[in-house]
Amino acid sequence: MSNPVTVCGAADDQYNPTAIADGAGGIIVAFFDGRAERAYAAQRVDNTGQLLWNAPDGLILFSGPLG
């Protein structure tokens, strides 16, 4: 996959992406998401650039105050 892929096109900022291989030729990208207070979200992308999770702007994994 050599072309950029949008894993989250939602309003607000998404930043600090981290990617890891998914073991099937694709990646899982996790990122901080400005849509909610202290949110962390992720998206899985296959080796052709298709989003695999039914969440076009990523799945919010955590949202709320830390600590």
C-alpha positions, 0 to 999 in steps of 0.5 A: 500500500503506497497511497495515503488512506484516511482512517478518520475524516471527522471534524476536530483534530486527530493526532499522534497516530501509532500503527502496528501490523495486524498479522494479516498483511494490514495495519491497525492505527490508533490515535488521539481523537479530538471528537471527545474529551481525551478520546483514543480511537483506532481503525484497521486497514487491509493491504489494499487500503480498505477500512475493515471496521464498520466505523469510517472515522475509527472506533473510539476505544476510550473517552473520558478523564484519565486517572 
